Amino acid sequence: MQNQLILLGTQGCHLCEQAEHILQTLDVTYQYLDIMDNEKLLALYEIHIPVLLESMASEKGLYWPFDADMVSAWLKQ
């Protein structure tokens, strides 16, 4: 699918855990970034997590809520 997807979330976020489960079910390679470790990411995404990004340089994002079908369709765009 894509080469470096990024899942933005934080510890203790049950929605982020659900998003990770979806990506694992789809066998998608991704990097998990905790927004609490980055002030800029925290300011941008604090009330939006989990968010799936194509890359850190891309503005293309998939915001929660999403399911496996939505992720698959988003990755094909």
Phi and psi restraints in degrees (value plus and minus 20) as a CYANA .aco file:
   2 GLN   PHI    -113.4   -73.4
   2 GLN   PSI     142.6   182.6
   3 ASN   PHI    -112.7   -72.7
   3 ASN   PSI     -52.4   -12.4
   4 GLN   PHI    -163.2  -123.2
   4 GLN   PSI      51.5    91.5
   5 LEU   PHI     -94.7   -54.7
   5 LEU   PSI     130.4   170.4
   6 ILE   PHI    -146.7  -106.7
   6 ILE   PSI     109.1   149.1
   7 LEU   PHI    -125.7   -85.7
   7 LEU   PSI      99.3   139.3
   8 LEU   PHI    -114.9   -74.9
   8 LEU   PSI     111.8   151.8
   9 GLY   PHI    -185.5  -145.5
   9 GLY   PSI    -179.3  -139.3
  10 THR   PHI    -177.4  -137.4
  10 THR   PSI     140.5   180.5
  11 GLN   PHI     -82.4   -42.4
  11 GLN   PSI     123.3   163.3
  12 GLY   PHI      61.4   101.4
  12 GLY   PSI     -17.0    23.0
  13 CYS   PHI    -112.0   -72.0
  13 CYS   PSI      88.5   128.5
  14 HIS   PHI     -86.0   -46.0
  14 HIS   PSI     -49.8    -9.8
  15 LEU   PHI     -88.5   -48.5
  15 LEU   PSI     -56.7   -16.7
  16 CYS   PHI     -85.2   -45.2
  16 CYS   PSI     -58.6   -18.6
  17 GLU   PHI     -83.4   -43.4
  17 GLU   PSI     -59.6   -19.6
  18 GLN   PHI     -84.8   -44.8
  18 GLN   PSI     -61.5   -21.5
  19 ALA   PHI     -82.9   -42.9
  19 ALA   PSI     -61.9   -21.9
  20 GLU   PHI     -81.6   -41.6
  20 GLU   PSI     -61.7   -21.7
  21 HIS   PHI     -80.9   -40.9
  21 HIS   PSI     -61.5   -21.5
  22 ILE   PHI     -80.1   -40.1
  22 ILE   PSI     -67.9   -27.9
  23 LEU   PHI     -84.1   -44.1
  23 LEU   PSI     -59.1   -19.1
  24 GLN   PHI     -87.1   -47.1
  24 GLN   PSI     -59.1   -19.1
  25 THR   PHI     -81.8   -41.8
  25 THR   PSI     -57.7   -17.7
  26 LEU   PHI    -101.5   -61.5
  26 LEU   PSI     -24.1    15.9
  27 ASP   PHI      38.0    78.0
  27 ASP   PSI      24.3    64.3
  28 VAL   PHI    -115.1   -75.1
  28 VAL   PSI     112.3   152.3
  29 THR   PHI    -100.9   -60.9
  29 THR   PSI     110.8   150.8
  30 TYR   PHI    -171.5  -131.5
  30 TYR   PSI     141.7   181.7
  31 GLN   PHI    -130.5   -90.5
  31 GLN   PSI     114.4   154.4
  32 TYR   PHI    -117.3   -77.3
  32 TYR   PSI     105.4   145.4
  33 LEU   PHI    -138.2   -98.2
  33 LEU   PSI     107.8   147.8
  34 ASP   PHI    -105.7   -65.7
  34 ASP   PSI      97.8   137.8
  35 ILE   PHI     -85.3   -45.3
  35 ILE   PSI     -38.7     1.3
  36 MET   PHI     -89.4   -49.4
  36 MET   PSI     -36.6     3.4
  37 ASP   PHI    -109.2   -69.2
  37 ASP   PSI     -20.2    19.8
  38 ASN   PHI    -165.7  -125.7
  38 ASN   PSI      94.6   134.6
  39 GLU   PHI     -79.9   -39.9
  39 GLU   PSI     -57.9   -17.9
  40 LYS   PHI     -86.0   -46.0
  40 LYS   PSI     -66.7   -26.7
  41 LEU   PHI     -83.7   -43.7
  41 LEU   PSI     -59.4   -19.4
  42 LEU   PHI     -80.6   -40.6
  42 LEU   PSI     -65.2   -25.2
  43 ALA   PHI     -84.7   -44.7
  43 ALA   PSI     -57.5   -17.5
  44 LEU   PHI     -98.9   -58.9
  44 LEU   PSI     -55.5   -15.5
  45 TYR   PHI    -142.7  -102.7
  45 TYR   PSI     -14.3    25.7
  46 GLU   PHI     -69.8   -29.8
  46 GLU   PSI     -63.4   -23.4
  47 ILE   PHI    -119.2   -79.2
  47 ILE   PSI     -11.2    28.8
  48 HIS   PHI    -133.3   -93.3
  48 HIS   PSI     -31.8     8.2
  49 ILE   PHI     -85.6   -45.6
  49 ILE   PSI     128.9   168.9
  50 PRO   PHI     -99.1   -59.1
  50 PRO   PSI     129.8   169.8
  51 VAL   PHI    -152.8  -112.8
  51 VAL   PSI     114.8   154.8
  52 LEU   PHI    -125.0   -85.0
  52 LEU   PSI     105.5   145.5
  53 LEU   PHI    -135.5   -95.5
  53 LEU   PSI     128.3   168.3
  54 GLU   PHI     -83.2   -43.2
  54 GLU   PSI     -62.7   -22.7
  55 SER   PHI    -186.8  -146.8
  55 SER   PSI     151.1   191.1
  56 MET   PHI     -89.8   -49.8
  56 MET   PSI     -42.2    -2.2
  57 ALA   PHI    -106.2   -66.2
  57 ALA   PSI     -31.0     9.0
  58 SER   PHI    -117.2   -77.2
  58 SER   PSI     127.0   167.0
  59 GLU   PHI    -115.5   -75.5
  59 GLU   PSI     -21.7    18.3
  60 LYS   PHI     -97.0   -57.0
  60 LYS   PSI      94.1   134.1
  61 GLY   PHI    -154.2  -114.2
  61 GLY   PSI     132.8   172.8
  62 LEU   PHI    -134.2   -94.2
  62 LEU   PSI      96.6   136.6
  63 TYR   PHI    -116.8   -76.8
  63 TYR   PSI     126.5   166.5
  64 TRP   PHI     -83.2   -43.2
  64 TRP   PSI     121.7   161.7
  65 PRO   PHI    -109.2   -69.2
  65 PRO   PSI     122.3   162.3
  66 PHE   PHI    -164.7  -124.7
  66 PHE   PSI     137.9   177.9
  67 ASP   PHI    -146.0  -106.0
  67 ASP   PSI    -197.6  -157.6
  68 ALA   PHI     -80.1   -40.1
  68 ALA   PSI     -61.9   -21.9
  69 ASP   PHI     -84.1   -44.1
  69 ASP   PSI     -60.3   -20.3
  70 MET   PHI     -87.3   -47.3
  70 MET   PSI     -59.8   -19.8
  71 VAL   PHI     -84.1   -44.1
  71 VAL   PSI     -65.4   -25.4
  72 SER   PHI     -79.1   -39.1
  72 SER   PSI     -65.5   -25.5
  73 ALA   PHI     -85.8   -45.8
  73 ALA   PSI     -60.6   -20.6
  74 TRP   PHI     -82.8   -42.8
  74 TRP   PSI     -60.1   -20.1
  75 LEU   PHI     -88.8   -48.8
  75 LEU   PSI     -45.1    -5.1
  76 LYS   PHI    -103.0   -63.0
  76 LYS   PSI     -32.5     7.5
